[in-house]
Amino acid sequence: MTALFSGQWPLLPLLPSCFVRVVPHKPAYDSALQDEIERIWAEACRAIPALFNGCVFSATRITSGCIDGYWTEYKSVLAQMKKPELFPILRLQPLAVIGLLETPEGFVLGRRHPSSLYQGNFWQSPPAGSIEKRDNTQNVDLKEQLLAEAEEELGLTADLLEVGPPRLVARHPGTRILDIGMSLKTHCSFQQVKACWQASANREYDQLALVPHTHRAEWLARGDILPTSRALLEQA
């Protein structure tokens, strides 16, 4: 990845037509590495019993027009997050979607819960989450992934949202997670969004805040907004 930077997170602008392609991949882990992955997973499950070892997507090649990758187990991704020195062996680059939600009054940010496994207390633009295998298909539909996260994290259903095309991809340092940034619009007011979040969403965030269109600069001056959301807000 090259081009723009936001803090220490490399950013690559994406074409509106950018898509995700699943390619064949068979990682070969020796027994010692597999044992270490299982040890880290067991330790994490003791701390957070609700952890689920689903299928997530890992990228192998990223260009402005296409992202190649394959499905893998979340426990392998978690092992690399806990021990970044495993990256030269595992080579995992987990793919995530993140939207910048715009209401008629402005943009929505959420503060990640202090107990979050990753980036607690930082402000982010919800919805955001790992690309997961949600049905039996092998394909990755970025719009569907983002809409699923919007319902889980904000309680907003697809009929309330308009999803824009991919705009950028940002790489987290250390974890190698790749955020695909997209825009979202709703006709709902911020108070309606907040009411949906309070009534039916999970607790990924402990606060929601409105960023009025005229107050973007004030928020961008803060140091506690995660870089992908900052880049989306800068470009909005």
Secondary structure, DSSP 8 states (H G I E B T S, - for coil): --S-EETTEEEEE--TT-EEEE--------HHHHHHHHHHHHHHHHH-TT----EEEEEEEE-SSEEEEEEEEHHHHHHHHH-GGGHHHH---BEEEEEEEEETTEEEEEEE-TT-SSSTT-EE-SSEEE-B--SS-----HHHHHHHHHHHHH---GGG-EEEEEEEEEE-TTT--EEEEEEEE-SS-HHHHHHHHHHH--SSEEEEEEEEGGGHHHHHT-S-B-HHHHHHHHH-
